[in-house]
Amino acid sequence: MAYPRSEKDARARSLRKLKALEKRARSTLYEIAGFFEEGPVSADIDRLLDDLGQGFTALKASMDDEVDRAKERA
């Protein structure tokens, strides 16, 4: 795979990969939750999913900032 030519291209590729990662993580964690009855394991999985969601949001914001800085430099 070729290296991204711009920050905008890097952001677009990264968003696609993050979306796939989030989908796989949710699917896997829900599968794990299905092995156990409702309780501490499912509560921890819910917290982990919340943390992942916050992390993905923060990362997306950082990528947006980087793209904006690149536009300002151009």
Residue pairs with C-beta under 8 A, 6 or more apart in sequence:
4 10
4 13
6 70
7 66
7 67
7 69
7 70
8 67
8 70
10 63
11 63
11 64
11 66
11 67
14 63
15 60
15 63
18 56
18 59
18 60
22 52
22 53
22 56
25 49
25 52
26 49
29 45
29 48
29 49
30 45
32 41
32 45
33 41
33 42
33 45
35 41
36 42
